[in-house]
């Protein structure tokens, strides 16, 4: 990889400007553990100490302001943040309505500042927290500021299909592909215009980031943005392997390599890996293994399965790999392999796999035993339409 000077994120740029654009304003910060600058200082601390800026409150997305809660665990209003003493408002509770700021929580604010690291995949909920907060800001007629951060899995490679009408959810609120190759700031511009949010939006861009960069080339430390996104390797496979959440397979939660370890007590690891290798997928290797999740699916049970080893990021296609993995699990697991039926991200009238796929066609193709290419039919046409619109909102 090419060596570069450390990339400056939006928070670093704003700090270098002395937070001038926020002076005289009463501000709410949408933040979590990733909301740090190059010196590892947190946005809340910086805003609290910035001359002329009044930081009023904090807003916590899924996993909370401090990033402690597991996936799909409601986060209650914490009262006050112990580090700053400020009121905390939860943006992830027990209902879809809890995902947006209330009018009361915005009362008296002049601006909301969003600074959370995304991972480049449409299932990751922080970008929808951003969009819902933008809508709330537009209704309250307050400014919305996005402090941009790099897409850790680069801003070039795009893969997938779009979310179809009727399959919108908190893991796919807008018609984005599974791997969108945009930054949060670019997505904010896209949401604001294409989807008619129309808030008073300002994006503070990164400096020095180039679209082809992977995270390691930014010269910055990777802070896990959620409990099961520990490394850039996790983010690399996530646009495809997150689909496993829609099944009764363990996606490796409760292990040290979530989304890279996939399996179940009923899977024969050797046959599973043989079926995966038969797909001749590029840039990836599969190793037969077993693992013991400490929590969530199959906790305390030995799971046969595979570890996904990405050998060449440039040729690796995470979504194609994820769908191939589901095909292999169905072939080897037989009737013991099942689609997840529990309520998923506040929706109980559609299977989780359909919400993750943004359509029911992939599940139906897999159930019909269709080939990998047949399962992915039509993806390119959907991507081409997205790419044309996407161009207008790119910053870098």
VEXMARFI-336824 format. One line per 5 residues: number of its first residue (from 1); their letters; for each residue x, y, z of N, C-alpha, C. Coordinates in pm, whole numbers. Atoms other than C-alpha are relative to their C-alpha. Layout:
N
NUM> a> X,Y,Z,X,Y,Z,X,Y,Z  ...
END
This chain:
396
1> xxxxx> 83,-119,0,0,0,0,87,126,0  -73,-125,8,112,354,-75,-5,73,134  -2,-78,-123,220,565,222,-51,140,-28  54,-133,13,30,888,267,13,72,133  12,-75,-123,28,1168,519,-134,-33,62
6> xxxxx> 130,31,-63,-245,1107,777,-112,88,-55  118,-71,50,-586,1204,643,-62,78,115  72,-78,-100,-764,1482,829,-149,-20,-20  145,20,6,-1126,1403,909,-70,133,21  76,-123,-17,-1403,1659,927,18,62,136
11> xxxxx> -18,-51,-136,-1359,1688,1303,135,72,14  -131,-65,-5,-988,1773,1254,-2,134,-71  11,-123,77,-1070,2034,992,-76,106,81  79,-94,-79,-1336,2194,1212,79,51,119  -83,-42,-114,-1098,2198,1508,106,100,-45
16> xxxxx> -102,-92,51,-827,2363,1298,-58,137,-30  68,-128,26,-1082,2632,1210,-51,66,128  43,-55,-126,-1144,2693,1579,-151,-9,23  145,19,-11,-1503,2568,1544,-77,129,-32  54,-133,30,-1575,2908,1394,-144,-5,-50
21> xxxxx> 135,6,58,-1886,2797,1203,-108,-32,103  97,33,-104,-2050,2685,1529,-6,105,110  -3,-100,-105,-1970,2993,1735,-133,75,9  127,-67,-23,-2274,3155,1889,-120,-91,-8  111,95,16,-2480,2838,1843,-11,-93,120
26> xxxxx> 29,106,-96,-2644,2599,2084,-11,-131,-77  -24,116,85,-2546,2255,1958,-35,-130,72  14,139,-43,-2651,1891,1996,92,-85,-83  -96,84,71,-2393,1626,1905,-50,-144,-10  34,140,25,-2484,1290,1746,132,-74,-11
31> xxxxx> -137,51,-10,-2185,1082,1843,4,-137,65  -27,125,-72,-2038,756,1969,150,-10,23  -142,14,-33,-1695,611,2048,93,38,-114  -86,-35,114,-1565,686,1697,15,149,-20  4,-146,21,-1627,1060,1733,122,67,61
36> xxxxx> -125,-52,-54,-1262,1141,1797,82,63,-112  -89,-63,98,-1001,1356,1628,134,-73,-3  -130,66,17,-640,1274,1538,75,-17,131  -65,11,-132,-538,1323,1902,-80,-88,96  88,86,-79,-807,1081,2025,-85,80,98
41> xxxxx> 88,-81,-83,-1003,1367,2177,-141,-6,-57  138,22,41,-1380,1322,2168,-70,129,-37  76,-115,46,-1616,1554,1987,-69,74,114  72,-63,-110,-1817,1618,2303,93,86,84  -96,-77,-79,-1509,1729,2494,48,123,-75
46> xxxxx> -48,-113,81,-1390,1948,2207,-106,109,-10  106,-101,11,-1727,2119,2162,-26,67,134  25,-57,-133,-1768,2164,2536,105,105,35  -107,-95,-30,-1435,2345,2546,21,107,-106  -20,-94,111,-1472,2542,2221,-56,139,34
51> xxxxx> 42,-137,-31,-1492,2919,2261,-122,38,-83  118,-51,70,-1834,3059,2175,-101,-106,-39  91,109,33,-1996,2714,2128,-65,-52,128  71,56,-116,-2262,2589,2369,-49,-139,-35  45,138,20,-2289,2211,2367,-108,-30,103
56> xxxxx> 116,13,-86,-2634,2138,2507,-28,-146,36  40,139,-22,-2687,1762,2467,68,-93,-98  -55,105,86,-2569,1433,2317,-112,-91,-45  97,93,56,-2765,1195,2093,74,-128,-36  -68,127,20,-2671,826,2091,-71,-90,-98
61> xxxxx> 60,92,98,-2734,592,1791,-7,-141,56  -7,140,-42,-2761,212,1802,134,-25,67  -116,32,-83,-2509,76,2056,32,109,102  -15,-103,-101,-2526,405,2249,117,94,-23  -106,-101,10,-2303,709,2293,136,-61,30
66> xxxxx> -128,62,-36,-2035,492,2451,23,-133,-69  -20,118,84,-2086,198,2209,0,-132,73  -7,121,-81,-2149,-64,2476,-108,-103,-33  114,90,18,-2487,-212,2372,18,-88,-124  -6,90,113,-2511,-515,2143,-104,38,-106
71> xxxxx> 90,-32,111,-2700,-513,1812,-145,-21,39  144,8,-17,-3077,-453,1821,-43,0,147  35,-17,-141,-3068,-386,2197,-38,146,20  45,-137,-22,-3273,-78,2281,87,71,102  -82,-81,-89,-3074,200,2444,-89,107,61
76> xxxxx> 84,-98,-68,-3263,401,2704,71,134,10  -60,-128,-32,-3211,770,2762,77,-17,131  -88,28,-114,-2920,761,3003,-6,108,107  -1,-110,-96,-3005,1079,3184,111,96,-32  -115,-87,28,-2661,1234,3176,123,-83,-31
81> xxxxx> -125,64,37,-2333,1137,3018,101,23,113  -90,-17,-114,-2085,1068,3299,125,81,-31  -124,-71,33,-1791,1216,3110,-19,150,-13  22,-143,25,-1948,1550,3021,-106,61,91  110,-51,-81,-2247,1576,3253,-119,49,-81
86> xxxxx> 105,-51,87,-2467,1654,2953,-115,-99,-12  112,92,25,-2815,1512,2887,26,-86,-123  -14,93,112,-2817,1207,2659,-139,-40,-48  127,43,60,-3104,1133,2420,27,-122,-87  -18,123,77,-3133,780,2280,-66,13,-136
91> xxxxx> 55,9,135,-3185,732,1907,-16,-146,-42  24,141,30,-3239,357,1935,-71,-63,118  80,55,-109,-3522,235,2154,-79,-121,-43  81,119,21,-3808,-11,2133,-91,8,-121  89,-17,116,-3988,125,1825,70,80,-108
96> xxxxx> -59,-78,109,-3917,279,1487,-3,149,32  11,-142,-35,-4033,613,1626,115,45,89  -109,-35,-91,-3752,599,1882,130,34,-73  -123,-20,77,-3495,628,1601,22,146,-37  -9,-141,36,-3563,999,1549,0,87,125
101> xxxxx> 7,-92,-114,-3502,1292,1785,-143,52,18  132,-58,-27,-3818,1418,1952,8,152,-11  0,-146,1,-3923,1782,1912,51,58,132  -45,-51,-130,-3861,1825,2286,152,-5,13  -146,13,-13,-3501,1700,2255,74,103,-85
106> xxxxx> -62,-100,87,-3433,1959,1983,-31,143,41  43,-134,-40,-3597,2250,2160,119,81,52  -107,-88,-45,-3356,2538,2206,131,-18,-72  -124,22,76,-3092,2399,1967,1,85,-128  -18,-69,129,-2953,2590,1670,55,-94,-106
111> xxxxx> -64,91,96,-2769,2297,1512,19,-138,61  -42,135,-34,-2710,1922,1520,129,-29,-75  -128,37,61,-2357,1795,1453,12,-152,3  -12,146,13,-2315,1437,1325,145,-36,-28  -138,45,21,-1975,1269,1360,12,-144,47
116> xxxxx> -6,143,-31,-1989,888,1349,61,-73,-119  -65,76,106,-1775,645,1152,-94,-103,-61  76,101,73,-1964,446,887,97,-107,-50  -87,107,48,-1834,120,735,-23,-35,-147  13,18,144,-1952,146,374,-101,-102,-47
121> xxxxx> 99,100,35,-2238,-103,382,-140,49,35  131,-59,-19,-2608,-23,351,-73,-50,124  69,51,-118,-2710,-239,649,36,76,127  -52,-62,-121,-2508,-33,894,-86,121,34  114,-88,-27,-2764,179,1074,35,146,23
126> xxxxx> -34,-139,-34,-2568,496,1150,-39,99,-110  35,-94,108,-2635,646,806,-149,30,1  144,-26,-8,-3010,609,865,-33,83,124  11,-94,-113,-2976,768,1208,27,141,-48  -32,-132,56,-2813,1055,1023,-117,55,-81
131> xxxxx> 109,-45,86,-3096,1073,767,-124,39,82  117,-31,-83,-3370,1062,1033,23,127,82  -33,-124,-71,-3191,1333,1230,-5,120,-94  11,-108,99,-3168,1541,912,-146,39,-20  143,-29,14,-3546,1508,872,-52,78,120
136> xxxxx> 43,-69,-121,-3599,1614,1232,53,143,3  -58,-135,5,-3364,1910,1185,-75,88,-98  76,-78,99,-3556,2018,876,-134,44,60  129,-36,-62,-3885,2008,1070,18,107,107  -25,-96,-108,-3732,2201,1360,66,128,-50
141> xxxxx> -66,-116,61,-3563,2446,1120,129,37,72  -134,-22,-54,-3220,2401,1269,103,-56,-97  -106,41,92,-2889,2351,1090,47,-142,30  -54,135,-15,-2735,2008,1033,140,-2,-59  -141,1,40,-2357,1963,1014,53,-142,6
146> xxxxx> -63,132,4,-2184,1641,906,151,19,-5  -145,3,1,-1819,1601,998,41,-129,-68  -17,118,83,-1710,1365,725,119,-85,43  -103,99,-29,-1497,1053,763,15,-90,-123  -19,86,117,-1347,814,504,-91,-122,2
151> xxxxx> 59,133,12,-1525,508,375,115,-99,20  -118,83,-31,-1295,244,531,30,-108,-103  -23,106,100,-1343,-6,246,7,59,-141  -26,-82,118,-1270,258,-22,-128,55,-63  114,-67,61,-1495,482,-226,-14,-28,-148
156> xxxxx> 1,34,142,-1459,304,-560,-84,-124,-29  65,130,29,-1585,-56,-543,-146,0,48  144,3,-26,-1965,-81,-563,-52,-139,-35  54,133,26,-2161,-405,-541,-140,-11,57  129,34,-56,-2517,-521,-500,-119,41,-82
161> xxxxx> 127,-43,59,-2878,-448,-577,-55,112,86  61,-108,-77,-3100,-164,-457,-116,-53,84  117,35,-81,-3365,-181,-185,-125,30,-81  121,-15,79,-3698,-234,-361,-113,59,84  115,-55,-75,-4020,-52,-265,-71,-110,79
166> xxxxx> 65,96,-87,-4191,-226,25,94,-79,87  -99,72,-80,-3867,-365,168,91,95,77  -77,-97,-77,-3743,-50,339,-1,-37,149  -11,27,-144,-3623,-90,698,120,76,53  -114,-70,-59,-3360,39,938,134,-60,-43
171> xxxxx> -122,50,63,-3106,-182,757,-2,26,-151  8,-35,141,-3209,-35,421,-112,99,-22  108,-98,2,-3410,284,446,-17,66,-136  1,-63,132,-3323,408,96,56,-98,-104  -49,91,105,-3245,242,-240,150,14,-27
176> xxxxx> -146,5,14,-2871,200,-187,43,-142,-31  -54,134,16,-2660,-95,-303,65,-47,129  -58,57,-122,-2512,-327,-42,135,64,33  -127,-72,-18,-2171,-165,-92,-8,126,-86  36,-123,74,-2226,199,-187,119,87,-37
181> xxxxx> -121,-75,33,-1869,342,-195,-18,150,15  18,-142,-30,-1975,676,-47,37,25,146  -23,-39,-139,-1885,865,269,-132,46,61  121,-49,-67,-2139,977,528,-38,139,-52  29,-134,52,-2107,1334,400,-61,-4,-138
186> xxxxx> 57,15,134,-2174,1227,43,-142,-54,8  135,54,-17,-2471,1021,155,-96,105,53  86,-107,-51,-2606,1319,348,-45,91,-113  36,-83,116,-2598,1527,28,-100,-72,-89  90,83,82,-2765,1241,-161,-139,-8,64
191> xxxxx> 129,9,-69,-3039,1190,101,-74,133,-4  63,-132,-12,-3102,1562,134,-66,44,-130  50,-44,130,-3157,1614,-238,-93,-105,-63  76,103,72,-3274,1287,-394,-125,-41,76  114,44,-80,-3504,1196,-107,-72,115,69
196> xxxxx> 82,-115,-35,-3629,1546,-48,-2,39,146  -2,-39,-141,-3521,1598,312,4,152,13  -2,-146,8,-3426,1958,239,41,72,126  -45,-71,-121,-3249,2042,566,111,98,-36  -110,-96,15,-2997,2324,609,130,-76,28
201> xxxxx> -110,96,-14,-2699,2094,546,135,62,-31  -140,-32,25,-2327,2161,577,83,-126,22  -93,112,-16,-2066,1891,519,141,57,11  -140,-37,-15,-1715,1948,652,83,-116,-53  -68,114,63,-1505,1732,416,131,-38,69
206> xxxxx> -135,43,-37,-1196,1528,494,102,72,-88  -109,-52,82,-863,1655,370,103,-110,-17  -103,100,29,-620,1420,198,-54,-138,-31  54,132,32,-859,1130,146,-24,-12,-149  24,30,141,-867,974,-200,-88,-124,-8
211> xxxxx> 105,101,7,-1147,745,-317,53,-143,3  -51,138,8,-926,441,-378,63,-48,130  -66,37,-125,-787,443,-24,-82,-99,82  53,81,-109,-852,165,221,41,66,130  -22,-68,-127,-852,257,588,148,8,38
216> xxxxx> -140,2,-41,-491,152,647,83,109,-66  -75,-104,71,-380,413,395,-29,141,52  31,-132,-55,-534,699,595,100,42,106  -93,-32,-107,-264,677,862,-67,20,133  76,-22,-123,-533,675,1131,-36,-133,66
221> xxxxx> 40,120,-74,-623,425,1401,-146,-31,-27  138,42,20,-939,224,1344,-63,-25,136  74,17,-125,-1179,260,1637,-125,-80,-32  120,80,30,-1447,-14,1639,-127,83,16  121,-81,-9,-1773,168,1557,-118,-69,66
226> xxxxx> 104,76,-72,-1984,-109,1716,67,-125,55  -66,113,-67,-1914,-415,1934,43,-113,-91  -34,110,89,-1907,-659,1642,58,48,-133  -72,-52,115,-1713,-441,1397,141,36,47  -127,-30,-67,-1367,-477,1555,113,46,-91
231> xxxxx> -114,-29,87,-1142,-441,1249,-47,40,-141  31,-29,140,-1126,-323,890,-29,-129,-76  31,130,62,-1126,-692,793,-148,-32,14  143,23,-20,-1474,-715,943,-81,85,-97  71,-89,92,-1589,-414,743,11,-48,-144
236> xxxxx> -23,48,137,-1444,-571,428,-100,-108,-39  91,110,33,-1664,-882,448,-147,36,26  134,-30,-48,-1970,-714,603,-104,25,-109  104,-22,102,-2146,-604,278,-63,-128,-53  58,126,42,-2205,-972,205,-35,-91,115
241> xxxxx> 17,97,-107,-2169,-1166,525,-103,44,104  109,-43,-87,-2422,-954,713,-130,-74,-33  121,74,38,-2685,-1153,519,-23,-122,90  13,116,-88,-2615,-1441,758,-91,32,119  92,-38,-107,-2811,-1244,1020,-144,-45,-31
246> xxxxx> 135,40,40,-3122,-1344,822,-22,-150,2  9,146,-5,-3062,-1715,892,18,-49,142  -29,58,-131,-3021,-1956,1182,146,-41,13  -144,18,-15,-2646,-1969,1118,54,105,95  -73,-100,-77,-2413,-1799,1362,86,81,-95
251> xxxxx> -87,-87,78,-2247,-1498,1201,128,33,77  -124,-18,-74,-1967,-1529,1453,-8,100,113  11,-84,-119,-2107,-1294,1715,31,-87,122  -44,78,-114,-1964,-1401,2047,132,-71,-24  -136,47,26,-1628,-1484,1886,88,122,-25
256> xxxxx> -92,-111,26,-1320,-1275,1816,0,43,-146  1,-35,142,-1391,-1271,1439,-142,-1,-55  137,-4,52,-1758,-1178,1382,-2,29,-150  22,-10,146,-1873,-1205,1017,111,-63,-83  -103,77,69,-1553,-1389,929,-11,-148,36
261> xxxxx> 31,137,-39,-1654,-1704,1118,-150,-23,-17  140,30,29,-1979,-1856,993,-23,-149,21  26,142,-17,-2136,-2182,1103,-122,-28,86  113,43,-81,-2393,-2380,1301,30,-142,51  -25,135,-50,-2405,-2699,1511,-32,-110,-100
266> xxxxx> 42,105,94,-2569,-2884,1222,83,-2,-129  -79,-4,124,-2309,-2795,956,123,-90,9  -124,76,16,-2037,-3034,843,101,96,-63  -90,-105,47,-1743,-2796,807,73,-38,-128  -73,42,121,-1558,-3003,546,-89,10,-123
271> xxxxx> 93,-7,114,-1862,-3037,317,-38,146,-31  34,-141,17,-1948,-2671,372,108,72,-79  -112,-65,69,-1604,-2555,262,14,-52,-142  -5,55,136,-1606,-2791,-36,-104,66,-90  106,-64,78,-1937,-2640,-149,36,145,-31
276> xxxxx> -42,-139,24,-1796,-2287,-110,110,6,-105  -110,-1,97,-1480,-2369,-303,-49,-31,-141  55,35,132,-1692,-2510,-585,-57,121,-73  52,-122,63,-1823,-2157,-650,110,80,-70  -114,-66,65,-1470,-2044,-759,-6,152,17
281> xxxxx> 9,-142,-30,-1501,-1708,-589,139,64,0  -129,-69,12,-1227,-1452,-649,39,69,130  -55,-82,-108,-1003,-1300,-385,-25,-52,140  38,49,-131,-1116,-1524,-99,31,-149,12  -23,141,-29,-1025,-1855,63,-83,-39,122
286> xxxxx> 84,49,-108,-1225,-2071,303,73,-111,75  -66,99,-85,-1090,-2274,592,-103,-68,88  92,75,-86,-1291,-2548,759,43,16,145  -32,-23,-140,-1314,-2483,1130,-123,-26,86  113,1,-93,-1533,-2501,1440,25,111,102
291> xxxxx> -13,-108,-97,-1603,-2232,1697,-114,-9,101  95,6,-111,-1795,-2179,2021,-44,142,34  46,-136,-33,-2000,-1856,2036,-28,14,150  24,-22,-142,-2014,-1709,2385,-135,66,27  132,-58,-16,-2343,-1529,2323,-72,1,-135
296> xxxxx> 89,-2,116,-2632,-1489,2076,-17,-140,-60  36,128,60,-2699,-1767,1823,95,-112,40  -75,122,-32,-2588,-2113,1936,106,22,109  -95,-28,-109,-2417,-1972,2245,33,-127,76  -46,116,-75,-2209,-2240,2416,-3,-131,-75
301> xxxxx> 5,122,81,-2253,-2487,2130,111,4,-105  -104,9,103,-1979,-2607,1898,-64,11,-138  53,-24,135,-2049,-2477,1546,102,-43,-103  -82,30,115,-1905,-2639,1237,-20,107,-105  16,-105,99,-1837,-2394,961,130,36,-68
306> xxxxx> -116,-46,76,-1579,-2184,783,45,135,50  -53,-135,-17,-1353,-1890,835,29,56,-138  -20,-68,127,-1347,-1643,547,132,76,7  -129,-69,7,-997,-1527,455,5,79,-131  -10,-83,120,-984,-1234,213,146,7,-41
311> xxxxx> -138,8,49,-671,-1287,6,36,118,-90  -24,-113,90,-712,-1001,-243,-122,91,4  114,-89,-15,-936,-710,-154,-50,56,-132  39,-63,126,-934,-572,-507,-97,-87,-80  87,89,78,-1101,-879,-660,-112,-62,84
316> xxxxx> 100,59,-90,-1301,-991,-356,-135,70,-15  136,-52,10,-1677,-948,-394,-79,-50,122  62,48,-123,-1834,-962,-47,-144,-47,-16  140,41,14,-2197,-980,-158,-11,-132,-75  1,127,74,-2136,-1253,-415,43,-114,93
321> xxxxx> -48,100,-95,-1946,-1439,-145,-109,-34,103  105,23,-99,-2229,-1393,106,-114,-84,-54  108,78,60,-2493,-1529,-131,47,-142,-29  -56,134,22,-2265,-1819,-225,3,-79,131  -4,66,-130,-2228,-1896,145,-139,-50,40
326> xxxxx> 136,45,-30,-2606,-1911,188,-37,-122,-85  27,115,87,-2630,-2147,-110,66,-126,56  -73,114,-53,-2364,-2372,41,-61,-50,130  61,38,-128,-2528,-2369,385,-132,-74,-21  125,69,32,-2863,-2467,234,27,-140,-54
331> xxxxx> -31,130,62,-2704,-2748,33,49,-100,105  -60,89,-99,-2513,-2890,329,-92,-20,120  85,7,-119,-2757,-2812,608,-137,-60,-24  132,55,32,-3070,-2926,427,-111,71,76  115,-59,-69,-3391,-2872,623,39,65,133
336> xxxxx> -43,-61,-126,-3193,-2778,933,39,146,-19  -24,-142,31,-3090,-2455,761,-135,69,-13  127,-72,4,-3369,-2203,812,22,151,-7  0,-146,0,-3445,-1840,746,-49,49,136  38,-59,-128,-3476,-1624,1056,-145,50,-7
341> xxxxx> 142,-37,1,-3841,-1568,1150,-35,104,108  31,-96,-106,-3817,-1341,1456,-8,142,-55  7,-142,32,-3899,-972,1443,142,53,-18  -134,-47,33,-3604,-789,1290,-5,150,-29  -6,-146,17,-3528,-416,1321,-140,60,-11
346> xxxxx> 133,-58,-19,-3885,-332,1426,-105,-48,-101  94,49,103,-4048,-526,1137,-25,-148,22  33,141,-24,-4234,-853,1184,-83,-63,-111  82,59,108,-4425,-899,856,82,-37,-122  -89,44,109,-4122,-971,634,120,-70,62
351> xxxxx> -117,70,-54,-3835,-1217,686,122,93,3  -121,-81,-13,-3509,-1063,800,85,-6,-127  -84,12,119,-3333,-1198,490,-50,91,-112  54,-87,104,-3569,-1003,263,31,147,29  -34,-138,-37,-3506,-681,457,148,27,-28
356> xxxxx> -143,-17,26,-3131,-734,435,30,4,-150  -20,3,145,-3152,-817,64,-70,115,-71  76,-106,63,-3397,-535,-4,-99,-52,-104  89,66,96,-3610,-781,-202,-23,-143,47  20,141,-31,-3760,-1127,-171,52,-92,-110
361> xxxxx> -41,80,117,-3617,-1241,-506,122,-87,30  -121,78,-30,-3285,-1358,-361,-35,-123,83  45,115,-81,-3449,-1576,-95,-73,-102,-87  75,92,84,-3685,-1722,-354,91,-75,-97  -94,66,91,-3398,-1793,-594,80,-107,75
366> xxxxx> -75,97,-80,-3201,-1965,-317,-88,-121,34  91,111,-33,-3505,-2171,-213,-28,-88,-121  25,77,123,-3551,-2275,-576,125,-71,-50  -123,68,39,-3191,-2397,-594,68,59,-122  -60,-62,118,-3089,-2148,-861,150,23,20
371> xxxxx> -144,-21,-3,-2725,-2086,-949,31,137,61  -43,-128,-57,-2523,-1801,-798,-28,114,-97  27,-105,99,-2548,-1601,-1121,-149,29,-11  145,-22,8,-2924,-1655,-1132,-51,75,124  39,-71,-122,-2956,-1537,-771,30,149,-10
376> xxxxx> -44,-140,9,-2780,-1212,-867,-45,67,-130  44,-55,127,-2960,-1153,-1194,-66,138,19  60,-133,-4,-3051,-788,-1257,75,101,85  -73,-91,-88,-2803,-643,-1010,69,112,-78  -77,-99,74,-2593,-466,-1274,-88,115,-50
381> xxxxx> 90,-106,49,-2891,-279,-1421,-38,95,113  34,-85,-115,-2990,-155,-1076,118,87,39  -120,-76,-36,-2632,-51,-1003,26,114,-97  -25,-104,100,-2601,142,-1328,-87,122,23  88,-114,-25,-2902,357,-1244,46,77,124
386> xxxxx> -48,-66,-121,-2763,427,-896,128,78,-27  -128,-65,26,-2415,511,-1025,-18,136,-67  24,-127,70,-2553,783,-1252,-44,108,97  48,-98,-99,-2735,955,-965,110,32,99  -105,-14,-102,-2448,899,-720,104,103,-37
391> xxxxx> -108,-89,45,-2201,1098,-931,-19,144,45  29,-141,-30,-2374,1427,-851,31,38,144  -12,-30,-144,-2314,1395,-477,136,-34,58  -134,33,-47,-1951,1287,-460,80,127,32  -81,-113,-42,-1714,1522,-280,146,-20,-38
396> x> -143,28,18,-1380,1350,-341,28,-59,-137
END
